[in-house]
């Protein structure tokens, strides 16, 4: 039997060898059972909480491989490796078993079953214990951080303007303290001064900092390497710069299978640290007075959904920033234009692409391209026919392999007959014989199921291809109407069609400037819908050239 291995090291497990140990023990268990493990089906998750179910790429990859029938067994250490949420872990196990995947815990050698109410209750009880343990760990961690915060110490992370300095007792780290970083502190003072005394706005301050090539705050994987208005916005409101440490403003909670941050109504800890003051009271008061006096239009609320066809699904090919719709002109007439958002908000040092194009013109050209290249019935039908031919070929190959499956099933049935005869002539019914009989009967059931699927595959594929073709014809007609009458649905369609984003690059040819848009068009979800079994790409991509 083909086996897959799933290993996970939690965020609170510090042993570097944890994953290697789990993988070694799982491989040893597979060998003892006579199973094979393809290295491509060893799924590793490092520093991922047991509470996390959305941001677990290895787990998702394993479930997708299970859907494809890539293995018959999953081996892991115990239920805590799969998750620490009582409900979601149970559903995950049920999902694997529903796919005819056997689940084994190598630590105890147990095969997980959900055949009756008792086995389901035991699984729920174990998952309850796992979730309770996770909650206790979270409580202890919060208590530890609360104690550090009350002492005015660093409770994690970096803040621009300060350095994190370790305090040690010999080789042992005792704690981490904030210490003012003179160079960064000077930048902080200049930001407050530009805003409070020089009257500059967030974008002008951002552009000034980027033009001076001042290193931006480090943001890890989220960082872009440049200053942005949102960073300046938060810095101008950070009370730490006036020597006050606050902790507990944001809290982590668990929603939808993942941890999210939410704002709390009040802070838990507020500590005065005059030695960490960077901004004096006069400058702080002037800054907050201007912030309070700046009126904010209702349309300027952050996080509002995009209102233009290509907003949110387009990226600048020069800097990787978003393409946004902003105010501009076509000739002397005001209109909305597409432009690079980072050039507009961060300046020439971040992106030098000044090129703009009217929103209506670009939208019309992209819609025209989609109509001509994608929403053609002949293109969709041809793609489905090619898919059908490929899947049928695979199905027929599977059907040819049924001879080996049938031979194995016949051999096992003979062995079952001999074991039954041995039991019939024995008075004590040895456990080893009973166990061997049960294992062979279970394997015969698996083989019979695989043989049935292999024989039915060609007919099932043909029927599914016909259904998808009819669905595609109907969707094409609907989408033709949607592009004209429903901008919100049209935008959702384009987002599904171009999941990797549209990349915009300025080009010049024949004395004219163009925007060249490129992307990979993924036809399946957009045309056939999520129920389809195929994702086919447009062979030519999408490159409508827009003349100036």
C-alpha positions as CSV (number, residue, x, y, z in Angstrom):
1,X,0.0,0.0,0.0
2,X,1.1,3.6,-0.7
3,X,1.5,5.7,2.4
4,X,1.8,9.5,3.0
5,X,3.4,11.0,6.1
6,X,2.3,14.2,7.8
7,X,4.5,15.9,10.3
8,X,4.1,19.2,12.1
9,X,6.1,21.2,14.6
10,X,4.1,23.7,16.6
11,X,5.1,27.3,17.3
12,X,5.7,26.3,21.0
13,X,7.9,23.3,20.2
14,X,11.5,24.5,20.1
15,X,13.3,21.2,19.3
16,X,14.9,21.6,15.9
17,X,14.9,17.9,15.4
18,X,11.2,17.5,16.0
19,X,10.2,17.2,12.3
20,X,13.1,14.8,11.5
21,X,12.2,12.6,14.5
22,X,8.5,12.4,13.5
23,X,9.4,11.6,9.8
24,X,11.9,8.9,10.9
25,X,9.5,7.2,13.2
26,X,6.7,7.4,10.6
27,X,8.9,5.8,8.0
28,X,9.9,3.1,10.4
29,X,6.2,2.4,11.1
30,X,5.4,2.2,7.4
31,X,8.3,-0.2,6.8
32,X,7.0,-2.5,9.6
33,X,3.7,-2.6,7.9
34,X,5.1,-3.3,4.4
35,X,4.0,0.0,3.0
36,X,5.9,2.3,0.6
37,X,6.3,6.0,1.1
38,X,7.0,8.3,-1.8
39,X,9.2,11.2,-0.7
40,X,6.9,13.4,-2.6
41,X,4.2,12.5,-0.2
42,X,5.9,13.5,3.0
43,X,4.1,16.7,4.1
44,X,6.0,18.9,6.5
45,X,4.6,21.9,8.5
46,X,7.2,23.9,10.5
47,X,6.3,26.4,13.3
48,X,2.5,26.1,12.6
49,X,0.1,26.2,15.5
50,X,-2.3,23.3,15.9
51,X,-5.1,25.9,15.9
52,X,-4.3,26.9,12.4
53,X,-6.4,25.4,9.6
54,X,-6.3,28.0,6.8
55,X,-2.6,28.8,6.5
56,X,-1.3,25.2,6.3
57,X,-0.1,24.6,2.8
58,X,1.3,21.1,3.5
59,X,-2.0,19.9,5.0
60,X,-4.0,21.4,2.0
61,X,-1.5,19.7,-0.4
62,X,-2.0,16.4,1.3
63,X,-5.8,16.7,1.1
64,X,-5.6,17.5,-2.6
65,X,-3.3,14.5,-3.2
66,X,-5.8,12.4,-1.3
67,X,-8.5,13.6,-3.7
68,X,-6.4,12.4,-6.6
69,X,-6.0,8.9,-5.0
70,X,-2.2,9.4,-4.6
71,X,-2.0,7.1,-1.5
72,X,-4.2,4.8,0.6
73,X,-2.7,5.5,4.1
74,X,-1.8,8.6,6.1
75,X,0.7,8.2,9.0
76,X,1.2,10.9,11.7
77,X,2.2,10.9,15.3
78,X,-1.1,11.5,17.0
79,X,-4.3,13.6,16.7
80,X,-2.4,16.7,17.9
81,X,-0.4,16.8,14.7
82,X,-3.6,17.2,12.7
83,X,-5.0,20.0,14.7
84,X,-6.1,21.4,18.1
85,X,-9.6,22.4,17.2
86,X,-12.1,19.8,18.5
87,X,-14.6,20.3,15.7
88,X,-12.3,21.0,12.7
89,X,-9.9,18.2,13.5
90,X,-12.8,15.7,13.7
91,X,-14.1,16.9,10.3
92,X,-10.6,16.6,8.9
93,X,-10.3,13.0,10.0
94,X,-13.8,12.2,8.7
95,X,-12.9,13.8,5.4
96,X,-9.8,11.5,5.0
97,X,-11.8,8.4,6.0
98,X,-14.6,9.3,3.6
99,X,-12.0,9.3,0.8
100,X,-11.1,5.7,1.7
101,X,-7.8,6.8,3.2
102,X,-6.7,4.9,6.3
103,X,-5.3,7.0,9.1
104,X,-2.7,5.6,11.5
105,X,-1.0,7.1,14.6
106,X,2.6,5.6,14.6
107,X,3.2,6.4,18.3
108,X,0.5,3.9,19.4
109,X,0.1,1.9,16.2
110,X,-3.6,2.7,16.2
111,X,-5.7,2.8,13.2
112,X,-8.3,5.6,13.5
113,X,-11.9,4.4,12.8
114,X,-15.2,6.2,12.9
115,X,-17.5,3.2,12.4
116,X,-19.8,3.8,15.4
117,X,-20.8,6.3,18.0
118,X,-18.2,5.1,20.5
119,X,-15.3,5.6,18.1
120,X,-16.6,9.1,17.3
121,X,-17.0,10.0,20.9
122,X,-13.4,8.8,21.7
123,X,-12.1,11.0,18.8
124,X,-14.0,14.0,20.0
125,X,-12.7,13.4,23.6
126,X,-9.1,13.3,22.4
127,X,-9.6,16.5,20.3
128,X,-11.2,18.2,23.3
129,X,-8.1,17.4,25.4
130,X,-5.9,18.7,22.6
131,X,-7.8,22.0,22.4
132,X,-7.9,22.4,26.1
133,X,-4.1,22.0,26.2
134,X,-3.7,24.6,23.5
135,X,-5.9,27.0,25.5
136,X,-3.8,26.5,28.7
137,X,-0.6,27.2,26.7
138,X,-2.1,30.4,25.4
139,X,-3.1,31.5,28.9
140,X,0.4,30.8,30.2
141,X,1.9,32.7,27.3
142,X,-0.3,35.7,27.9
143,X,0.4,35.8,31.6
144,X,4.2,35.8,30.9
145,X,3.8,38.7,28.4
146,X,1.6,40.6,30.8
147,X,4.2,40.4,33.5
148,X,6.9,41.7,31.1
149,X,4.7,44.5,29.8
150,X,4.1,45.7,33.4
151,X,7.8,46.0,33.9
152,X,8.1,48.1,30.7
153,X,10.1,45.4,28.8
154,X,10.0,44.3,25.2
155,X,7.1,41.8,24.7
156,X,8.0,41.0,21.1
157,X,8.6,42.7,17.8
158,X,10.4,45.8,16.7
159,X,9.3,49.5,16.7
160,X,11.0,52.0,14.4
161,X,13.0,54.4,16.4
162,X,14.2,51.8,18.9
163,X,16.7,48.9,19.0
164,X,16.0,45.7,20.9
165,X,18.9,45.0,23.3
166,X,19.3,41.7,25.1
167,X,20.1,41.7,28.8
168,X,22.0,38.5,29.8
169,X,23.0,36.8,33.0
170,X,26.1,35.0,31.8
171,X,25.0,33.1,28.7
172,X,21.3,33.1,29.6
173,X,19.1,35.8,28.2
174,X,17.1,37.4,30.9
175,X,15.0,39.8,28.9
176,X,15.0,42.3,26.0
177,X,14.8,46.0,26.4
178,X,13.9,48.9,24.1
179,X,16.8,51.4,23.6
180,X,16.5,54.6,21.5
181,X,18.1,54.2,18.1
182,X,19.6,57.7,17.4
183,X,19.5,57.6,13.6
184,X,15.9,56.3,13.4
185,X,14.8,58.6,16.2
186,X,15.9,61.6,14.1
187,X,13.8,60.3,11.2
188,X,10.8,60.0,13.6
189,X,11.3,63.7,14.7
190,X,11.5,64.8,11.1
191,X,8.2,63.1,10.2
192,X,6.4,64.7,13.1
193,X,7.9,68.1,12.3
194,X,7.0,67.8,8.6
195,X,3.4,67.0,9.5
196,X,2.8,69.3,12.5
197,X,4.9,72.4,11.6
198,X,5.4,72.3,7.8
199,X,1.9,71.2,7.0
200,X,2.9,68.3,4.7
201,X,0.4,65.5,4.1
202,X,1.1,61.8,4.4
203,X,1.8,61.3,0.7
204,X,4.2,64.2,0.5
205,X,6.1,63.0,3.6
206,X,6.3,59.5,2.2
207,X,7.7,60.8,-1.1
208,X,10.2,62.9,0.7
209,X,11.5,60.0,2.7
210,X,11.7,57.8,-0.3
211,X,13.5,60.5,-2.3
212,X,16.1,60.8,0.5
213,X,16.5,57.0,0.3
214,X,16.0,56.6,4.0
215,X,15.6,52.9,4.9
216,X,12.0,52.1,5.7
217,X,10.9,50.1,8.8
218,X,11.6,46.4,8.5
219,X,8.3,44.5,8.0
220,X,9.6,41.0,7.2
221,X,7.7,39.2,4.4
222,X,5.1,41.9,4.4
223,X,7.7,44.7,3.7
224,X,8.0,46.4,0.3
225,X,11.3,48.1,1.0
226,X,9.8,51.6,0.8
227,X,7.9,54.1,2.9
228,X,4.1,54.2,2.5
229,X,1.4,56.6,3.8
230,X,-0.1,53.9,6.0
231,X,3.2,53.6,7.9
232,X,3.4,57.4,8.5
233,X,-0.3,57.4,9.6
234,X,0.4,54.8,12.3
235,X,3.7,56.4,13.4
236,X,2.0,59.8,14.0
237,X,-0.4,58.2,16.5
238,X,2.1,55.9,18.4
239,X,2.2,57.1,22.0
240,X,5.5,55.2,22.6
241,X,7.3,58.1,20.9
242,X,6.3,60.3,23.9
243,X,7.6,57.7,26.4
244,X,4.4,55.7,27.1
245,X,4.3,51.9,26.6
246,X,0.9,50.4,25.9
247,X,0.2,46.7,25.7
248,X,-3.0,44.9,25.0
249,X,-4.5,47.3,22.5
250,X,-4.7,44.4,20.0
251,X,-5.8,40.9,20.8
252,X,-5.6,37.6,19.0
253,X,-8.8,35.6,18.6
254,X,-9.8,32.5,16.7
255,X,-12.2,32.8,13.8
256,X,-12.8,30.6,10.8
257,X,-10.0,28.2,11.5
258,X,-7.2,30.8,11.9
259,X,-6.0,33.4,14.3
260,X,-7.0,37.0,13.6
261,X,-6.1,40.3,15.3
262,X,-8.9,42.5,16.7
263,X,-8.8,45.9,18.4
264,X,-9.8,45.9,22.1
265,X,-11.7,48.8,23.6
266,X,-8.9,49.5,26.2
267,X,-5.3,48.6,26.8
268,X,-4.3,46.2,29.6
269,X,-1.1,47.9,30.6
270,X,0.1,51.5,30.3
271,X,3.6,52.2,31.6
272,X,5.5,55.6,31.7
273,X,9.0,55.4,30.3
274,X,10.5,58.9,30.0
275,X,13.8,57.5,29.0
276,X,12.2,56.3,25.8
277,X,10.8,59.6,24.8
278,X,11.6,60.7,21.2
279,X,8.9,63.4,20.7
280,X,8.5,66.2,23.2
281,X,5.1,67.3,24.5
282,X,4.9,70.4,22.4
283,X,5.5,68.5,19.1
284,X,3.2,65.7,20.1
285,X,0.3,68.1,21.0
286,X,0.7,70.0,17.7
287,X,0.6,66.7,15.8
288,X,-2.5,65.4,17.5
289,X,-4.2,68.8,17.1
290,X,-3.7,68.7,13.3
291,X,-4.9,65.1,13.1
292,X,-8.0,66.0,15.0
293,X,-8.6,69.0,12.7
294,X,-8.2,67.1,9.4
295,X,-11.7,66.2,8.1
296,X,-12.1,62.9,6.6
297,X,-14.4,62.3,3.7
298,X,-16.7,59.3,4.0
299,X,-15.3,58.0,0.7
300,X,-11.8,57.9,2.2
301,X,-12.5,55.1,4.6
302,X,-9.8,52.4,4.4
303,X,-10.8,48.9,3.2
304,X,-13.7,49.8,0.9
305,X,-14.2,47.4,-1.9
306,X,-12.9,48.3,-5.4
307,X,-15.4,50.1,-7.6
308,X,-13.6,49.9,-11.0
309,X,-13.4,46.8,-13.2
310,X,-9.7,46.2,-13.0
311,X,-9.0,47.6,-9.5
312,X,-7.6,45.0,-7.1
313,X,-6.7,42.5,-9.8
314,X,-3.9,44.6,-11.5
315,X,-0.2,45.1,-10.6
316,X,2.4,47.5,-12.0
317,X,5.1,45.6,-13.9
318,X,7.8,48.1,-12.9
319,X,7.5,48.0,-9.1
320,X,4.9,45.4,-8.3
321,X,2.5,48.0,-6.7
322,X,-1.2,48.1,-7.3
323,X,-2.8,49.7,-10.3
324,X,-5.4,52.2,-9.0
325,X,-8.1,54.4,-10.4
326,X,-7.5,58.1,-9.7
327,X,-8.5,61.5,-11.1
328,X,-7.0,62.6,-14.4
329,X,-7.8,64.2,-17.7
330,X,-8.3,63.1,-21.3
331,X,-7.5,66.1,-23.2
332,X,-9.1,68.9,-21.2
333,X,-11.9,66.7,-19.9
334,X,-11.6,65.3,-16.3
335,X,-12.0,61.5,-16.1
336,X,-10.9,58.6,-14.0
337,X,-7.5,57.0,-15.1
338,X,-5.6,53.9,-14.2
339,X,-2.1,54.6,-12.8
340,X,0.5,53.0,-10.5
341,X,-0.6,53.4,-6.9
342,X,2.9,53.3,-5.6
343,X,4.1,56.0,-7.9
344,X,1.2,58.1,-6.9
345,X,1.6,57.6,-3.1
346,X,5.4,56.9,-2.7
347,X,7.1,58.8,-5.5
348,X,9.5,58.4,-8.3
349,X,12.2,56.7,-6.2
350,X,9.9,53.7,-5.7
351,X,8.3,53.7,-9.2
352,X,9.0,56.0,-12.1
353,X,6.0,54.9,-14.2
354,X,4.0,58.1,-14.7
355,X,2.0,56.6,-17.6
356,X,-1.8,56.8,-17.2
357,X,-4.8,55.7,-19.3
358,X,-8.5,56.4,-19.0
359,X,-10.4,53.8,-17.1
360,X,-13.3,53.6,-19.6
361,X,-10.9,53.0,-22.5
362,X,-8.8,50.3,-20.7
363,X,-12.0,48.5,-19.5
364,X,-13.5,48.5,-23.0
365,X,-10.3,47.0,-24.5
366,X,-10.0,44.3,-21.9
367,X,-13.7,43.4,-22.3
368,X,-13.2,43.3,-26.1
369,X,-10.2,40.9,-25.7
370,X,-12.1,38.6,-23.4
371,X,-15.0,38.4,-25.7
372,X,-12.8,37.6,-28.7
373,X,-10.4,35.2,-27.1
374,X,-12.2,33.6,-24.1
375,X,-15.9,33.9,-24.5
376,X,-15.9,31.9,-27.8
377,X,-17.9,28.8,-27.8
378,X,-15.5,27.0,-30.1
379,X,-12.6,27.7,-27.7
380,X,-14.4,26.4,-24.6
381,X,-15.7,23.3,-26.4
382,X,-12.3,22.6,-27.9
383,X,-10.7,22.9,-24.4
384,X,-13.3,20.5,-22.9
385,X,-12.8,18.0,-25.7
386,X,-9.0,18.0,-25.2
387,X,-9.5,17.5,-21.5
388,X,-11.9,14.7,-22.1
389,X,-9.5,12.9,-24.5
390,X,-6.6,13.2,-21.9
391,X,-8.7,12.0,-19.0
392,X,-10.2,9.1,-21.0
393,X,-6.6,8.1,-22.0
394,X,-5.7,8.0,-18.3
395,X,-8.9,6.2,-17.4
396,X,-8.2,3.5,-20.0
397,X,-4.7,3.0,-18.7
398,X,-6.3,2.6,-15.2
399,X,-8.6,0.0,-16.7
400,X,-5.7,-1.9,-18.1
401,X,-4.2,-2.1,-14.6
402,X,-7.2,-3.9,-13.3
403,X,-5.7,-7.3,-14.2
404,X,-3.0,-6.9,-11.5
405,X,-5.7,-5.8,-9.0
406,X,-7.9,-8.8,-9.9
407,X,-4.9,-11.2,-9.5
408,X,-4.1,-9.8,-6.1
409,X,-7.8,-10.0,-5.0
410,X,-8.0,-13.7,-6.2
411,X,-4.8,-14.6,-4.3
412,X,-6.1,-13.0,-1.1
413,X,-9.5,-14.8,-1.5
414,X,-7.6,-18.1,-1.6
415,X,-5.7,-17.1,1.5
416,X,-8.9,-16.2,3.2
417,X,-10.3,-19.6,2.4
418,X,-7.3,-21.4,3.9
419,X,-7.5,-19.2,7.0
420,X,-11.2,-19.9,7.4
421,X,-10.5,-23.6,7.1
422,X,-7.8,-23.3,9.7
423,X,-10.1,-21.6,12.1
424,X,-12.8,-24.2,11.5
425,X,-10.5,-27.0,12.6
426,X,-9.0,-25.1,15.6
427,X,-10.6,-25.0,19.1
428,X,-8.7,-22.0,20.5
429,X,-8.9,-19.7,17.4
430,X,-5.5,-18.0,17.7
431,X,-5.4,-14.2,17.6
432,X,-2.8,-14.1,14.8
433,X,-5.0,-16.0,12.4
434,X,-8.0,-13.9,13.2
435,X,-6.0,-10.7,12.7
436,X,-4.6,-12.0,9.4
437,X,-8.1,-12.9,8.2
438,X,-9.4,-9.4,9.0
439,X,-6.5,-7.7,7.3
440,X,-7.0,-9.7,4.1
441,X,-10.8,-9.1,4.0
442,X,-10.2,-5.4,4.4
443,X,-7.7,-5.4,1.5
444,X,-10.1,-7.3,-0.7
445,X,-12.8,-4.7,-0.1
446,X,-10.3,-2.0,-1.1
447,X,-9.3,-3.8,-4.3
448,X,-12.9,-4.5,-5.3
449,X,-13.6,-0.7,-4.9
450,X,-10.6,0.2,-7.1
451,X,-11.6,-2.3,-9.7
452,X,-15.1,-0.9,-9.9
453,X,-13.8,2.7,-10.2
454,X,-11.3,1.7,-13.0
455,X,-14.1,-0.1,-15.0
456,X,-16.5,2.8,-14.6
457,X,-14.0,5.6,-15.2
458,X,-14.3,6.0,-19.1
459,X,-18.2,6.1,-18.9
460,X,-18.1,8.6,-16.0
461,X,-15.6,10.9,-17.8
462,X,-17.7,10.9,-20.9
463,X,-20.9,11.8,-19.0
464,X,-19.0,14.5,-17.0
465,X,-17.5,16.0,-20.2
466,X,-21.0,16.3,-21.7
467,X,-22.3,18.0,-18.6
468,X,-19.4,20.5,-18.5
469,X,-19.9,21.3,-22.1
470,X,-23.6,22.2,-21.6
471,X,-22.7,24.2,-18.5
472,X,-20.0,26.1,-20.4
473,X,-22.4,27.0,-23.2
474,X,-24.8,28.4,-20.6
475,X,-22.2,30.3,-18.7
476,X,-20.8,31.9,-21.9
477,X,-24.2,33.3,-22.7
478,X,-24.6,34.6,-19.1
479,X,-21.1,36.1,-19.0
480,X,-21.7,38.0,-22.2
481,X,-24.6,39.8,-20.5
482,X,-22.7,40.2,-17.2
483,X,-19.9,42.1,-18.9
484,X,-22.3,44.7,-20.2
485,X,-24.8,45.0,-17.3
486,X,-23.3,44.1,-14.0
487,X,-19.9,45.6,-13.2
488,X,-19.5,43.9,-9.8
489,X,-20.1,40.4,-11.3
490,X,-18.0,41.2,-14.3
491,X,-15.1,42.1,-11.9
492,X,-15.6,38.8,-10.0
493,X,-15.4,37.0,-13.3
494,X,-12.2,38.7,-14.4
495,X,-10.7,38.0,-10.9
496,X,-11.4,34.3,-11.4
497,X,-10.2,34.4,-15.0
498,X,-6.9,36.1,-14.0
499,X,-6.1,34.8,-10.5
500,X,-2.4,35.7,-10.9
501,X,-3.2,39.4,-11.5
502,X,-2.9,41.5,-14.6
503,X,0.6,42.9,-15.0
504,X,0.8,46.4,-16.6
505,X,3.9,47.6,-18.4
506,X,4.4,50.7,-20.5
507,X,5.8,50.1,-24.0
508,X,6.6,52.3,-26.9
509,X,6.3,51.4,-30.6
510,X,5.8,53.3,-33.8
511,X,6.1,56.6,-31.9
512,X,3.1,55.7,-29.7
513,X,3.0,54.7,-26.1
514,X,1.0,51.7,-25.0
515,X,0.0,49.8,-21.8
516,X,0.7,46.1,-22.3
517,X,-1.4,43.9,-20.0
518,X,-0.2,40.3,-19.5
519,X,-1.7,37.5,-17.4
520,X,-2.4,33.8,-17.5
521,X,-6.1,33.2,-18.1
522,X,-7.4,30.2,-16.1
523,X,-10.6,29.1,-17.8
524,X,-11.9,26.4,-15.6
525,X,-13.3,28.2,-12.5
526,X,-14.3,31.3,-14.5
527,X,-16.3,29.5,-17.3
528,X,-17.2,26.1,-16.0
529,X,-17.5,27.1,-12.3
530,X,-16.0,25.6,-9.2
531,X,-17.7,22.2,-9.9
532,X,-15.5,21.7,-13.0
533,X,-12.7,19.2,-13.0
534,X,-10.3,21.1,-15.1
535,X,-8.3,24.4,-15.1
536,X,-7.2,25.1,-18.6
537,X,-5.1,28.1,-19.6
538,X,-5.5,30.3,-22.6
539,X,-2.7,29.4,-24.9
540,X,-1.9,33.0,-25.8
541,X,-2.3,34.6,-22.4
542,X,-3.8,38.1,-22.6
543,X,-1.9,41.0,-24.1
544,X,-4.3,43.7,-25.3
545,X,-2.2,46.7,-26.4
546,X,-3.7,50.0,-25.6
547,X,-2.6,52.9,-27.8
548,X,-2.2,56.4,-26.3
